[in-house]
Amino acid sequence: MVAEWIQANTCIYDKGDPEHKDRDKRARLFQEKAEELGGLQANDLQTWFATQRTSYGKLVKRAPSGAGVVPLTDRQKWILTQFDFLRCHMVPIPVRSGVDLQAARRQKLKLDLPAAAAATADDDEETQTRSQPVTTSETESDASTVDILQRQRSELQLLLEERATADEVAAAILQVKASCVR
Protein backbone atom coordinates (compact mmCIF):
# COMPACT_ATOMS: atom_id res chain seq x y z
CA MET A 1 0.00 0.00 0.00
CA VAL A 2 2.67 2.54 1.00
CA ALA A 3 5.11 1.17 -1.58
CA GLU A 4 2.53 1.72 -4.34
CA TRP A 5 1.93 5.26 -3.06
CA ILE A 6 5.68 5.97 -3.20
CA GLN A 7 5.87 4.53 -6.71
CA ALA A 8 3.00 6.80 -7.79
CA ASN A 9 4.79 9.88 -6.40
CA THR A 10 7.97 9.86 -8.47
CA CYS A 11 9.24 13.12 -6.98
CA ILE A 12 10.08 11.17 -3.81
CA TYR A 13 12.65 8.84 -5.40
CA ASP A 14 13.37 10.01 -8.96
CA LYS A 15 16.15 12.61 -9.01
CA GLY A 16 15.27 13.32 -12.64
CA ASP A 17 11.78 14.48 -11.66
CA PRO A 18 11.58 18.30 -11.79
CA GLU A 19 9.76 18.34 -8.43
CA HIS A 20 12.36 16.16 -6.66
CA LYS A 21 14.29 19.23 -5.51
CA ASP A 22 11.14 20.70 -3.93
CA ARG A 23 11.72 19.56 -0.35
CA ASP A 24 8.56 21.21 0.87
CA LYS A 25 6.42 19.21 -1.57
CA ARG A 26 8.08 15.94 -0.59
CA ALA A 27 7.65 16.76 3.12
CA ARG A 28 4.01 17.69 2.49
CA LEU A 29 3.39 14.40 0.66
CA PHE A 30 4.87 12.39 3.53
CA GLN A 31 2.88 14.44 6.07
CA GLU A 32 -0.40 13.87 4.21
CA LYS A 33 0.25 10.12 3.90
CA ALA A 34 1.22 9.86 7.58
CA GLU A 35 -2.03 11.59 8.58
CA GLU A 36 -3.98 9.29 6.25
CA LEU A 37 -2.41 6.23 7.88
CA GLY A 38 -3.03 7.65 11.35
CA GLY A 39 -0.72 7.57 14.35
CA LEU A 40 2.42 8.26 12.33
CA GLN A 41 4.68 11.23 11.89
CA ALA A 42 6.00 12.21 8.47
CA ASN A 43 9.52 11.55 9.76
CA ASP A 44 8.54 7.96 10.65
CA LEU A 45 7.33 7.37 7.10
CA GLN A 46 10.45 8.93 5.58
CA THR A 47 12.66 6.78 7.79
CA TRP A 48 10.70 3.67 6.83
CA PHE A 49 11.12 4.43 3.13
CA ALA A 50 14.85 5.13 3.51
CA THR A 51 15.26 1.83 5.35
CA GLN A 52 13.35 -0.10 2.69
CA ARG A 53 15.34 1.58 -0.09
CA THR A 54 18.60 0.66 1.65
CA SER A 55 17.42 -2.92 2.15
CA TYR A 56 16.42 -3.14 -1.51
CA GLY A 57 19.82 -1.80 -2.59
CA LYS A 58 21.62 -4.39 -0.48
CA LEU A 59 19.46 -7.19 -1.83
CA VAL A 60 20.07 -6.35 -5.49
CA LYS A 61 23.79 -5.77 -4.97
CA ARG A 62 25.89 -8.68 -6.20
CA ALA A 63 27.22 -10.88 -3.45
CA PRO A 64 31.00 -11.25 -3.16
CA SER A 65 32.52 -14.16 -5.01
CA GLY A 66 32.41 -17.33 -2.96
CA ALA A 67 29.70 -16.02 -0.62
CA GLY A 68 27.33 -18.79 -1.63
CA VAL A 69 23.60 -18.55 -2.09
CA VAL A 70 21.55 -17.69 0.95
CA PRO A 71 17.79 -18.27 0.64
CA LEU A 72 15.75 -15.08 0.88
CA THR A 73 13.28 -14.57 3.69
CA ASP A 74 9.65 -13.73 2.94
CA ARG A 75 10.32 -10.13 3.99
CA GLN A 76 13.29 -9.86 1.61
CA LYS A 77 11.21 -11.29 -1.24
CA TRP A 78 8.50 -8.73 -0.46
CA ILE A 79 11.04 -5.87 -0.53
CA LEU A 80 12.43 -7.09 -3.86
CA THR A 81 8.99 -7.20 -5.49
CA GLN A 82 7.51 -4.04 -3.95
CA PHE A 83 10.50 -1.79 -4.57
CA ASP A 84 11.64 -3.09 -7.94
CA PHE A 85 10.61 0.27 -9.43
CA LEU A 86 13.72 1.74 -7.73
CA ARG A 87 16.12 -0.39 -9.78
CA CYS A 88 16.79 2.26 -12.43
CA HIS A 89 17.04 5.01 -9.82
CA MET A 90 19.75 3.42 -7.70
CA VAL A 91 23.35 3.76 -8.80
CA PRO A 92 25.99 1.76 -6.94
CA ILE A 93 28.82 3.89 -5.66
CA PRO A 94 32.05 2.11 -4.72
CA VAL A 95 32.76 2.41 -1.02
CA ARG A 96 36.18 2.32 0.55
CA SER A 97 35.37 1.33 4.10
CA GLY A 98 37.99 1.32 6.80
CA VAL A 99 40.50 3.31 4.77
CA ASP A 100 41.84 6.69 5.77
CA LEU A 101 43.02 7.91 2.37
CA GLN A 102 44.95 10.88 3.70
CA ALA A 103 46.84 8.76 6.24
CA ALA A 104 47.55 6.13 3.60
CA ARG A 105 48.83 8.79 1.21
CA ARG A 106 51.03 10.34 3.91
CA GLN A 107 52.41 6.94 4.80
CA LYS A 108 53.08 6.19 1.14
CA LEU A 109 54.90 9.47 0.69
CA LYS A 110 56.36 9.40 4.23
CA LEU A 111 54.99 12.89 4.65
CA ASP A 112 54.53 14.34 8.12
CA LEU A 113 53.28 17.87 7.47
CA PRO A 114 52.98 19.18 11.07
CA ALA A 115 56.49 18.03 11.99
CA ALA A 116 57.91 19.32 8.72
CA ALA A 117 56.23 22.70 9.16
CA ALA A 118 57.53 23.01 12.73
CA ALA A 119 61.06 22.12 11.62
CA THR A 120 60.90 24.69 8.81
CA ALA A 121 59.64 27.41 11.19
CA ASP A 122 62.50 26.69 13.63
CA ASP A 123 65.04 26.84 10.79
CA ASP A 124 63.65 30.20 9.60
CA GLU A 125 63.99 31.74 13.11
CA GLU A 126 67.57 30.51 13.48
CA THR A 127 68.54 31.83 10.04
CA GLN A 128 67.11 35.28 10.79
CA THR A 129 68.80 35.64 14.20
CA ARG A 130 72.30 34.54 13.09
CA SER A 131 74.58 36.37 10.75
CA GLN A 132 77.10 33.52 10.50
CA PRO A 133 77.82 31.57 7.31
CA VAL A 134 75.50 28.73 6.34
CA THR A 135 76.45 25.42 7.94
CA THR A 136 76.06 21.86 6.71
CA SER A 137 73.04 21.25 8.98
CA GLU A 138 71.23 24.25 7.48
CA THR A 139 71.97 22.98 3.97
CA GLU A 140 70.55 19.59 4.94
CA SER A 141 67.49 21.39 6.31
CA ASP A 142 67.01 23.14 2.96
CA ALA A 143 67.32 19.79 1.20
CA SER A 144 64.65 18.30 3.49
CA THR A 145 62.37 21.27 2.71
CA VAL A 146 62.83 20.64 -1.01
CA ASP A 147 62.10 16.97 -0.37
CA ILE A 148 58.89 17.91 1.48
CA LEU A 149 57.82 20.15 -1.38
CA GLN A 150 58.41 17.34 -3.87
CA ARG A 151 56.30 15.01 -1.74
CA GLN A 152 53.54 17.61 -1.57
CA ARG A 153 53.68 17.93 -5.35
CA SER A 154 53.30 14.13 -5.62
CA GLU A 155 50.35 14.25 -3.23
CA LEU A 156 48.68 16.94 -5.34
CA GLN A 157 49.19 14.77 -8.43
CA LEU A 158 47.45 11.88 -6.65
CA LEU A 159 44.55 14.17 -5.74
CA LEU A 160 44.21 15.23 -9.37
CA GLU A 161 44.16 11.58 -10.45
CA GLU A 162 41.44 10.83 -7.86
CA ARG A 163 39.42 13.74 -9.22
CA ALA A 164 39.69 12.23 -12.70
CA THR A 165 38.44 8.93 -11.23
CA ALA A 166 35.50 10.75 -9.60
CA ASP A 167 34.66 12.30 -12.98
CA GLU A 168 34.69 8.82 -14.54
CA VAL A 169 32.30 7.56 -11.83
CA ALA A 170 29.98 10.49 -12.53
CA ALA A 171 30.04 9.68 -16.25
CA ALA A 172 29.21 6.04 -15.47
CA ILE A 173 26.27 7.16 -13.32
CA LEU A 174 24.95 9.25 -16.18
CA GLN A 175 25.27 6.27 -18.55
CA VAL A 176 23.30 4.06 -16.15
CA LYS A 177 20.57 6.68 -15.84
CA ALA A 178 20.45 7.08 -19.62
CA SER A 179 20.06 3.31 -20.07
CA CYS A 180 17.18 3.28 -17.58
CA VAL A 181 15.34 6.01 -19.49
CA ARG A 182 15.51 4.09 -22.77
C-alpha positions as CSV (number, residue, x, y, z in Angstrom):
1,M,0.0,0.0,0.0
2,V,2.7,2.5,1.0
3,A,5.1,1.2,-1.6
4,E,2.5,1.7,-4.3
5,W,1.9,5.3,-3.1
6,I,5.7,6.0,-3.2
7,Q,5.9,4.5,-6.7
8,A,3.0,6.8,-7.8
9,N,4.8,9.9,-6.4
10,T,8.0,9.9,-8.5
11,C,9.2,13.1,-7.0
12,I,10.1,11.2,-3.8
13,Y,12.7,8.8,-5.4
14,D,13.4,10.0,-9.0
15,K,16.2,12.6,-9.0
16,G,15.3,13.3,-12.6
17,D,11.8,14.5,-11.7
18,P,11.6,18.3,-11.8
19,E,9.8,18.3,-8.4
20,H,12.4,16.2,-6.7
21,K,14.3,19.2,-5.5
22,D,11.1,20.7,-3.9
23,R,11.7,19.6,-0.4
24,D,8.6,21.2,0.9
25,K,6.4,19.2,-1.6
26,R,8.1,15.9,-0.6
27,A,7.7,16.8,3.1
28,R,4.0,17.7,2.5
29,L,3.4,14.4,0.7
30,F,4.9,12.4,3.5
31,Q,2.9,14.4,6.1
32,E,-0.4,13.9,4.2
33,K,0.3,10.1,3.9
34,A,1.2,9.9,7.6
35,E,-2.0,11.6,8.6
36,E,-4.0,9.3,6.3
37,L,-2.4,6.2,7.9
38,G,-3.0,7.7,11.4
39,G,-0.7,7.6,14.4
40,L,2.4,8.3,12.3
41,Q,4.7,11.2,11.9
42,A,6.0,12.2,8.5
43,N,9.5,11.6,9.8
44,D,8.5,8.0,10.6
45,L,7.3,7.4,7.1
46,Q,10.5,8.9,5.6
47,T,12.7,6.8,7.8
48,W,10.7,3.7,6.8
49,F,11.1,4.4,3.1
50,A,14.8,5.1,3.5
51,T,15.3,1.8,5.4
52,Q,13.3,-0.1,2.7
53,R,15.3,1.6,-0.1
54,T,18.6,0.7,1.7
55,S,17.4,-2.9,2.1
56,Y,16.4,-3.1,-1.5
57,G,19.8,-1.8,-2.6
58,K,21.6,-4.4,-0.5
59,L,19.5,-7.2,-1.8
60,V,20.1,-6.4,-5.5
61,K,23.8,-5.8,-5.0
62,R,25.9,-8.7,-6.2
63,A,27.2,-10.9,-3.4
64,P,31.0,-11.2,-3.2
65,S,32.5,-14.2,-5.0
66,G,32.4,-17.3,-3.0
67,A,29.7,-16.0,-0.6
68,G,27.3,-18.8,-1.6
69,V,23.6,-18.6,-2.1
70,V,21.5,-17.7,1.0
71,P,17.8,-18.3,0.6
72,L,15.8,-15.1,0.9
73,T,13.3,-14.6,3.7
74,D,9.6,-13.7,2.9
75,R,10.3,-10.1,4.0
76,Q,13.3,-9.9,1.6
77,K,11.2,-11.3,-1.2
78,W,8.5,-8.7,-0.5
79,I,11.0,-5.9,-0.5
80,L,12.4,-7.1,-3.9
81,T,9.0,-7.2,-5.5
82,Q,7.5,-4.0,-4.0
83,F,10.5,-1.8,-4.6
84,D,11.6,-3.1,-7.9
85,F,10.6,0.3,-9.4
86,L,13.7,1.7,-7.7
87,R,16.1,-0.4,-9.8
88,C,16.8,2.3,-12.4
89,H,17.0,5.0,-9.8
90,M,19.7,3.4,-7.7
91,V,23.3,3.8,-8.8
92,P,26.0,1.8,-6.9
93,I,28.8,3.9,-5.7
94,P,32.1,2.1,-4.7
95,V,32.8,2.4,-1.0
96,R,36.2,2.3,0.5
97,S,35.4,1.3,4.1
98,G,38.0,1.3,6.8
99,V,40.5,3.3,4.8
100,D,41.8,6.7,5.8
101,L,43.0,7.9,2.4
102,Q,45.0,10.9,3.7
103,A,46.8,8.8,6.2
104,A,47.6,6.1,3.6
105,R,48.8,8.8,1.2
106,R,51.0,10.3,3.9
107,Q,52.4,6.9,4.8
108,K,53.1,6.2,1.1
109,L,54.9,9.5,0.7
110,K,56.4,9.4,4.2
111,L,55.0,12.9,4.7
112,D,54.5,14.3,8.1
113,L,53.3,17.9,7.5
114,P,53.0,19.2,11.1
115,A,56.5,18.0,12.0
116,A,57.9,19.3,8.7
117,A,56.2,22.7,9.2
118,A,57.5,23.0,12.7
119,A,61.1,22.1,11.6
120,T,60.9,24.7,8.8
121,A,59.6,27.4,11.2
122,D,62.5,26.7,13.6
123,D,65.0,26.8,10.8
124,D,63.6,30.2,9.6
125,E,64.0,31.7,13.1
126,E,67.6,30.5,13.5
127,T,68.5,31.8,10.0
128,Q,67.1,35.3,10.8
129,T,68.8,35.6,14.2
130,R,72.3,34.5,13.1
131,S,74.6,36.4,10.7
132,Q,77.1,33.5,10.5
133,P,77.8,31.6,7.3
134,V,75.5,28.7,6.3
135,T,76.4,25.4,7.9
136,T,76.1,21.9,6.7
137,S,73.0,21.2,9.0
138,E,71.2,24.2,7.5
139,T,72.0,23.0,4.0
140,E,70.6,19.6,4.9
141,S,67.5,21.4,6.3
142,D,67.0,23.1,3.0
143,A,67.3,19.8,1.2
144,S,64.6,18.3,3.5
145,T,62.4,21.3,2.7
146,V,62.8,20.6,-1.0
147,D,62.1,17.0,-0.4
148,I,58.9,17.9,1.5
149,L,57.8,20.2,-1.4
150,Q,58.4,17.3,-3.9
151,R,56.3,15.0,-1.7
152,Q,53.5,17.6,-1.6
153,R,53.7,17.9,-5.4
154,S,53.3,14.1,-5.6
155,E,50.3,14.2,-3.2
156,L,48.7,16.9,-5.3
157,Q,49.2,14.8,-8.4
158,L,47.4,11.9,-6.6
159,L,44.6,14.2,-5.7
160,L,44.2,15.2,-9.4
161,E,44.2,11.6,-10.4
162,E,41.4,10.8,-7.9
163,R,39.4,13.7,-9.2
164,A,39.7,12.2,-12.7
165,T,38.4,8.9,-11.2
166,A,35.5,10.7,-9.6
167,D,34.7,12.3,-13.0
168,E,34.7,8.8,-14.5
169,V,32.3,7.6,-11.8
170,A,30.0,10.5,-12.5
171,A,30.0,9.7,-16.2
172,A,29.2,6.0,-15.5
173,I,26.3,7.2,-13.3
174,L,25.0,9.3,-16.2
175,Q,25.3,6.3,-18.5
176,V,23.3,4.1,-16.2
177,K,20.6,6.7,-15.8
178,A,20.4,7.1,-19.6
179,S,20.1,3.3,-20.1
180,C,17.2,3.3,-17.6
181,V,15.3,6.0,-19.5
182,R,15.5,4.1,-22.8
